[in-house]
């Protein structure tokens, strides 16, 4: 019989472990695995004890476990308390199944595929506004692009002023103190400083709720139940409570910014360091290019946008030779699963492996089981629309060496390490062109939160 208790792990103070994990999550997780094995315990400030799992034998047991015994919604809210508890992302049990059933049809690949041309046009609009000839933050612009595409095409907010107001309000809300870069959002039951931060967050969320309610009123007046998120929520139950819709939409907006924005940033970052691959995609057939799909999959494997798939145990489970008690937060560390200890250079960027039948045996960028990420199809469709559109409009060059990942909430984003130097493209490289045909100089990107330099 396995002894009760948590697996061993680092003994440093919880605040230090949280700070180190936020600053350099990949190195922190890798160091802990080398010392303690594929199952270990981190003790994190404001989060508490967290059992980290990378053991292949435990993946199926956790990700495919009965949702009543391994609750993903409770685990997510523990890390991201701003998630509405009744939303598809924050709920468990029957509430989750009902919310997911409402949304799956409009977030499926079949529904999203026709949106590729319009998402590409949105990407072109954004790329034409990116600065040329100087370094700039790629992550910030990729986040805004991802959110704009989600609002205009997936939520189908057709009133342009309302769509712009919603994008601005969401971006402001996500930079409130309780969504601070690098650290987990604190428990709302904390001390005066924490309560003040939550008060500010509620004030910043208010404009988001106001715009969502305005769109909801317009949809109900038009009796509009189209193939979009609002239509799906209204169509399943015309009398559905307004707050249920608002909470669901706000939860989806949060998810549409950080993970997808981080994923798009890493994809463009990888391509700036592999210009031959970028040129092939630029000259390729567009969204249907097999090489583009391979680049997307390889980026999600070697630079995952999310750090883990979290579960909260409702019953004891044996992990790492110990019986971990109920109530424990357990996370499957996606970077460790994607980087087996036996592989010498698991983060090497080699898209060809997906074209040559050498795809990794384990790749879980969207988690797994019943709680597989609702945005999996959206991420793939949006990336196939955005990446070629941006490359067609701009020649991207790196502003420095590849940046390491840092942690923002649960998203892995580029850290801030590049120097602010600006480089011109080397002779002989073709520059992107404006619609009128004039060459557009290669901009460079240095980011506050951009792992590569994007022109």
Residue pairs with C-beta under 8 A, 6 or more apart in sequence:
1 323
2 318
2 321
2 322
2 323
3 321
3 322
3 323
4 316
4 322
4 323
4 325
5 322
5 323
5 324
5 325
6 41
6 49
6 51
6 322
6 324
6 328
7 36
7 37
7 39
7 40
7 41
7 51
7 319
7 320
7 321
7 322
7 324
8 36
8 40
8 41
9 32
9 36
9 40
9 41
9 42
9 43
9 52
10 17
10 32
10 35
10 36
10 40
10 42
10 43
12 20
14 43
14 44
14 45
14 48
15 45
17 28
17 42
17 43
17 44
17 45
18 44
18 45
18 46
18 47
18 183
18 184
19 45
19 183
20 28
21 28
21 29
21 42
21 44
21 407
22 182
22 183
22 406
22 407
22 408
23 182
23 406
23 407
23 415
24 404
24 405
24 406
24 415
25 307
25 335
25 405
25 406
25 407
25 412
26 335
26 404
26 405
26 412
27 404
29 52
29 54
29 333
29 335
29 336
30 335
30 336
30 339
32 40
32 42
32 52
33 40
33 54
33 336
33 341
34 341
37 55
37 320
38 53
38 54
38 55
38 56
38 58
38 320
38 336
38 341
39 51
39 52
39 53
39 54
39 55
39 58
39 319
39 320
39 321
40 51
40 52
40 320
41 49
41 50
41 51
41 52
42 49
42 50
42 52
43 49
43 50
44 50
44 184
45 183
46 183
46 184
46 186
46 187
46 190
47 78
47 79
47 184
47 329
48 329
49 328
49 329
50 329
50 330
50 331
51 319
51 320
51 324
51 328
51 329
51 330
51 331
52 308
52 331
52 333
52 336
53 59
53 62
53 319
53 320
53 330
53 331
53 332
53 333
54 332
54 333
54 336
54 337
55 319
55 320
56 337
56 362
58 319
58 332
59 332
59 337
59 362
59 364
59 368
61 317
62 70
62 309
62 311
62 317
62 330
62 332
63 309
63 332
63 364
63 367
63 368
63 369
63 371
64 368
64 369
64 370
65 311
65 369
67 92
67 93
67 96
67 369
67 370
67 371
68 92
68 93
68 314
69 313
69 314
69 315
69 317
70 311
70 312
70 313
70 314
70 317
70 330
71 92
71 311
71 312
71 313
71 314
72 92
72 96
72 309
72 310
72 311
72 312
72 371
73 85
73 89
73 90
73 91
73 92
73 96
74 92
74 312
75 310
75 311
75 312
75 329
75 330
75 331
76 83
76 89
76 90
76 310
76 410
77 83
77 85
77 90
78 310
78 312
78 329
79 184
79 185
79 310
79 329
79 409
79 410
80 184
80 185
80 254
80 409
80 410
81 178
81 185
81 186
81 187
81 188
82 178
82 179
82 185
82 201
82 205
82 254
83 89
83 90
83 251
83 254
84 90
84 247
84 248
84 250
84 251
85 91
86 95
86 99
86 244
86 247
86 248
87 99
87 247
87 248
87 250
87 251
87 252
88 96
88 99
88 100
88 102
88 103
88 248
88 251
88 252
88 374
89 251
89 252
89 254
89 255
89 374
90 251
91 99
96 371
99 248
100 374
101 236
102 232
102 233
102 236
102 248
103 229
103 232
103 233
103 248
103 252
103 374
104 374
105 111
105 227
105 232
106 154
106 227
106 228
106 229
106 231
106 232
107 154
107 374
107 375
107 377
107 378
108 377
109 377
109 380
109 381
111 227
112 154
112 377
112 378
112 381
113 381
115 153
115 154
115 381
115 385
116 287
116 381
116 384
116 385
117 385
118 152
118 153
119 149
119 153
119 381
119 382
119 385
119 386
120 286
120 287
120 385
120 386
120 388
120 389
121 389
122 145
122 148
122 149
122 152
122 153
123 145
123 149
123 385
123 386
123 389
123 390
124 389
124 392
124 393
126 141
126 144
126 145
126 148
127 389
127 390
127 393
127 394
128 393
128 434
130 136
130 141
130 394
130 443
130 454
130 455
131 443
132 394
132 440
132 441
132 442
132 443
132 455
133 422
133 441
133 443
133 444
134 422
134 443
134 444
135 399
135 418
135 420
135 421
135 422
135 443
135 444
135 445
135 446
135 447
135 453
136 443
136 445
136 446
136 447
136 450
136 454
137 445
137 446
137 447
137 448
137 449
137 450
138 265
138 268
138 269
138 414
138 445
138 447
138 450
138 451
138 452
138 453
138 454
139 261
139 262
139 265
139 413
139 414
139 447
139 448
139 449
139 450
139 451
140 447
140 448
140 449
140 450
142 261
142 262
142 264
142 265
142 268
143 171
143 257
143 258
143 261
143 262
143 265
144 167
144 171
144 261
145 261
145 264
145 386
146 256
146 257
146 260
146 261
146 264
146 382
146 386
147 167
147 170
147 171
147 253
147 256
147 257
147 261
148 163
148 167
149 382
149 385
149 386
150 252
150 253
150 256
150 260
150 378
150 382
151 157
151 163
151 166
151 167
151 253
152 158
152 163
154 228
154 229
154 252
154 256
154 378
155 215
155 228
155 229
155 230
155 249
155 252
156 226
156 228
156 229
156 230
156 231
157 163
157 166
157 215
159 215
159 218
162 211
162 214
162 215
165 207
165 211
166 208
166 211
166 212
166 215
166 253
169 204
169 207
169 208
169 210
169 211
170 208
170 253
170 254
170 257
171 257
172 204
172 207
173 179
173 201
173 204
173 205
173 207
173 208
174 254
174 257
174 258
176 197
176 200
176 201
176 204
177 197
177 200
177 201
178 185
178 186
178 188
178 197
178 198
178 200
178 201
179 185
179 201
179 409
181 406
181 408
181 449
182 406
182 407
182 408
184 409
185 409
186 194
186 197
186 198
187 194
188 194
188 195
188 198
205 250
208 250
208 253
209 246
209 250
212 245
212 246
212 249
212 250
213 242
213 246
215 230
216 230
216 242
216 245
216 246
218 224
219 225
219 230
219 231
219 234
220 234
224 230
224 231
224 234
225 231
225 234
225 235
229 248
229 249
229 252
230 245
230 249
233 240
233 244
233 245
233 248
233 249
234 240
234 245
252 374
255 374
255 375
256 375
256 378
258 305
258 408
258 409
258 410
258 411
258 413
259 305
259 306
259 373
259 375
259 379
259 411
260 305
260 375
260 378
260 379
260 382
262 305
262 408
262 411
262 412
262 413
263 299
263 300
263 305
263 379
263 383
264 382
264 383
264 386
264 387
265 413
265 414
265 450
265 451
266 299
266 303
266 305
266 414
266 451
267 295
267 296
267 299
267 383
267 387
268 387
268 390
268 396
268 452
268 454
269 303
269 398
269 402
269 403
269 414
269 450
269 451
269 452
269 454
270 295
270 298
270 299
270 302
270 303
270 349
270 452
271 277
271 278
271 281
271 295
271 387
271 391
271 396
272 278
272 396
272 397
272 398
272 445
272 452
272 453
272 454
272 455
273 349
273 398
273 402
273 452
274 349
275 397
275 429
277 291
277 295
277 351
278 391
278 396
280 291
281 289
281 291
281 292
281 295
281 387
281 388
281 391
282 388
282 391
282 392
284 291
284 292
284 388
286 292
286 388
287 384
287 385
287 388
288 384
289 388
290 355
291 351
291 355
292 384
292 387
292 388
293 354
293 380
293 384
294 351
294 352
294 353
294 354
294 355
295 351
295 387
296 380
296 383
296 384
296 387
297 351
297 354
297 359
297 363
298 349
298 350
298 351
298 353
298 354
299 349
300 363
300 365
300 379
301 338
301 360
301 363
301 365
302 338
302 346
302 347
302 348
302 349
303 347
303 405
303 412
303 451
304 334
304 335
304 338
304 365
304 412
305 365
305 379
305 411
305 412
306 334
306 365
306 367
306 373
306 410
306 411
306 412
307 331
307 333
307 334
307 335
307 407
307 410
307 411
307 412
308 331
308 332
308 333
308 334
308 410
309 331
309 332
309 334
309 364
309 367
309 368
309 371
310 329
310 330
310 331
310 332
310 410
311 329
311 330
311 331
311 332
312 327
312 328
312 329
312 330
313 324
313 325
313 326
313 327
313 328
313 330
314 326
315 326
316 323
316 324
316 325
316 326
317 323
317 324
317 330
318 324
319 330
324 330
332 364
332 367
334 364
334 365
334 367
335 405
335 412
337 362
337 364
338 346
338 360
338 362
338 363
338 364
338 365
339 346
339 347
340 346
340 362
352 358
353 359
353 360
366 372
366 373
366 375
366 376
366 379
367 373
373 379
390 396
391 432
392 432
393 432
393 440
394 432
394 440
394 442
394 443
394 454
394 455
395 425
395 429
395 430
395 431
395 432
395 440
395 442
395 455
396 442
396 443
396 445
396 452
396 453
396 454
396 455
397 423
397 425
397 442
397 443
397 444
397 453
397 454
397 455
398 444
398 445
398 452
398 453
398 454
399 418
399 420
399 421
399 422
399 423
399 444
399 445
399 446
399 447
399 450
399 452
399 453
399 454
400 417
400 418
400 419
400 421
400 446
400 452
400 453
401 417
401 418
402 451
402 452
403 414
403 415
403 416
403 417
403 418
403 447
403 450
403 451
403 452
404 414
404 415
404 417
404 451
405 412
405 413
405 414
405 415
405 451
406 412
406 413
406 414
406 415
406 416
406 449
407 413
408 449
413 449
413 451
414 447
414 449
414 450
414 451
414 452
415 449
415 451
416 447
416 448
416 449
418 446
418 447
418 450
418 453
419 446
420 446
421 446
422 444
422 446
423 444
423 453
424 441
424 442
425 431
425 441
425 442
425 455
429 442
431 439
431 440
431 441
431 442
432 439
432 440
432 442
432 455
433 439
433 440
434 440
442 455
443 454
443 455
444 453
444 454
444 455
445 452
445 453
445 454
445 455
446 453
447 453
447 454
